Amino acid sequence: MATIKDVAKHAGVSTTTVSHVINKTRFVAEDTKAAVWAAIKQLNYSPSAVARSLKVNNTKTIGLLAASSGSPYFAEVIQAVEAACYKKGYTLILCNAQNNLEKQEAYLAMLAQKRVDGMLVMCSEYPTPLLNMLQNYHNIPMMVMDWGKHSDFTDNIEDNGFHGGYLATRYLIDRGHREIATITGQLNEHTGRERHKGFLHALKEAKITIPDEWVIEADFHPHEGYEGMMKLLAASKRPTALFCGGDVIAMGALCAAGEMGIRVPEDISVIGYDNIRNTRFFNPPLTTIQQPKETLAEMALDMLLDKIINKRETYNSIELHPELVERNSVTDGPFLKK
Ligand SMILES: Nc1nc2[nH]cnc2c(=O)[nH]1
């Protein structure tokens, strides 16, 4: 494989000049530049990122410590992070730790050893041992993407899940529903918990009480939505509307309704959350709350780069604003005032 010395010899310049041409770190005359690029092309030379990193003390890599890329929601956020990194000239190292503490510890050590310039964290659950571990790496610029509360050692993003849960429920109420059930995401995750709190707040504000059997604590999985809907359909009284804490939950709930011959929205209205990519193709197309995933990814990276490049030392928190996306899975309820 050709080395920088071969390129310099071929172009008739010093290795320092070759380095300046590649890294654009000093003025070099146009004809010298052209000779260097011609030599690089002819010798098929690839500059060593390792050598460059040693020189400039950065690696142009970002680590993403994530829970998993298996669910559509996480897959879409991760894809958006990768696209944002690519646009800014950074390589993303994805570490799916599956909420396993040992794996999280190993990945954090590996990312530190690889000298990533910064770290994004999207672990969905933050038990104290993980927080302690993250704090141990506070010398690496870090941004927690799904924690929601202001922290004194990382930047973070408030996704306003409470407002989103409220928005979804308020919409059902405004459409004339009073008998509203919910199938939640994990309540030990920030997203699941806040959305559920928003749901409860909207009911309380409208002075609506619902039976305990209409609150189904579940998980962000279609089969949990499926089981949840089966329980609701077997309840002593059937609700007229359902708020699902995530679109994947709604996917399972719609499937269960279909299998039981229950029509959505005629027999029961369903609203989801996240606006994952294919909700338009659910049957019926799902009304949901848009979680701005691209914005989340871009904001997270911009804030992290601000820390890395501008050496910002203060901690920052930014907000996302969920919005209603109306499709066909909600119809007017019995209490609609016309
Ligand atoms: N685990 C998980 N967390 C989420 N938070 C928001 N949506 C999701 C999801 O689909 N899965």
PDBQT file of the ligand as one rigid body, heavy atoms in Angstrom, charges set to zero:
ROOT
HETATM    1  N1  LIG A 401     -38.573   1.049  23.778  1.00  0.00    +0.000 N 
HETATM    2  C1  LIG A 401     -39.219   1.986  23.122  1.00  0.00    +0.000 A 
HETATM    3  N2  LIG A 401     -39.183   3.205  23.607  1.00  0.00    +0.000 NA
HETATM    4  C2  LIG A 401     -39.866   4.146  22.932  1.00  0.00    +0.000 A 
HETATM    5  N3  LIG A 401     -40.022   5.444  23.192  1.00  0.00    +0.000 N 
HETATM    6  C3  LIG A 401     -40.799   5.949  22.235  1.00  0.00    +0.000 A 
HETATM    7  N4  LIG A 401     -41.156   4.999  21.360  1.00  0.00    +0.000 NA
HETATM    8  C4  LIG A 401     -40.581   3.866  21.776  1.00  0.00    +0.000 A 
HETATM    9  C5  LIG A 401     -40.592   2.534  21.264  1.00  0.00    +0.000 A 
HETATM   10  O1  LIG A 401     -41.196   2.213  20.231  1.00  0.00    +0.000 OA
HETATM   11  N5  LIG A 401     -39.879   1.645  21.987  1.00  0.00    +0.000 N 
ENDROOT
TORSDOF 0
